[in-house]
Amino acid sequence: MSNAAVKSPFQLVAGHAVLDLVNTLDWRFRDTGPEELLKEYDDLLRFAEQSEVLSARQARHLWRTASSRAGTHILQSAIELRETLAQVSYGLLEQRSPSATSLKTL
């Protein structure tokens, strides 16, 4: 991948890849706003490799074979999934049932 080795590693502290994915919108509840850690398709692949969702070989293959347009679409879909997972997770913590829309997305 292009500059993946140069970037800082993700802090995988949640104990599960799904929760670590939710945390890729860092500082979600900060007054000054959150920080997006998945800015590019490379970031998503780097996260997937570091969290062991993909092997290094799989990540390299996907990076080599995805067009720029496909990478952008995949990144947008992953962010949509992340935000749905966040809504469901935080809702469950507050003892709220997931919305029909969230369940459909999942």
N, C-alpha and C positions, 0 to 999 in steps of 0.2 A: 504494500500500500504506500501511497505517496509520502506523506509526512507523519504517519501514525507513530513511528518510532520516536519522533521528536517530542510529541505531546505527552503531557503528564498522564500517568495511569489513572483510571477511575478508582474512586474509593469504594470498594465493595464491602460494605459493613453491615448490610441488612440481613445477611444470612440466607438469601435466596435471590436468584437472578431476577425474578419478577419484581421484588421490592427494590432491588438495586436499579432496575430499569425505571421505576417510578422516581427514584432519586436522581435520575439524569436531568431532571429539572431542579437544579440545586437552589436552595434557599427559597423554596416554593412560597413560604408565608412571610418573607421578609418585607418590611415596610417599603423599602426602596425597590422592590420587585425581585423576581427570581432570576437565576442565571441558567441559560440553556447550554447544556453540555453536549447535546447532539446537534451540532451546527451543520455538519456535512455527512454524507453517506459513509465516508471514511471513519467518522466518529462512531457511527452505529456498528460498523464491522469491528472496530477496535474494541468497543464495549462487548460485543457478542463473543469475541475471541477471549478477552480477558475474563469474562464471566463463565467461560467454558461452555457456552451455548453452541459455539462453532469451534472447530479445530483451526489451527493456523493455516493449514492447507485449504480448508473450506473457505475461510475468509479471503485468502489470496485469490482463489478461483472466482469467488463472487465479485471481488474488486476488479479483476481482469475482464470479466465477461459482461458486467452490467454497463449499459450505456449511461451517459450523464442523465438523460431523461428518466431512465428506469431507476437509477440511484436516487434521484430526487423524489420520485413517486414512492419508493420503498421507505425512504426516510420519513416522508409525510405520513405514511400508513403506520409506521412504528411509533411516531409521536402521538397519533390519534389513539392507538392502542394503549400507550403509556398513560395518556390522560384519562382514558376510560378506566384503566386499572387503578389509577389514583382516586377517581371518583368513587369507585366501588369500595376500595380499601378504606378510605377515610369515612365513607358512609357506614360501613360495617363497624368501625371503631365507635361511631356515634349512634349505633344501633338503628340505622336506617336501612331499609331494603334497597337493593340496586334498582335503578329505573329500568323500564322496558327498553329504552334506547341503549343504555349501557349493556344490558344483557344481549341485545341484538348485535352490538359491536363485538362483544366477546365471542 
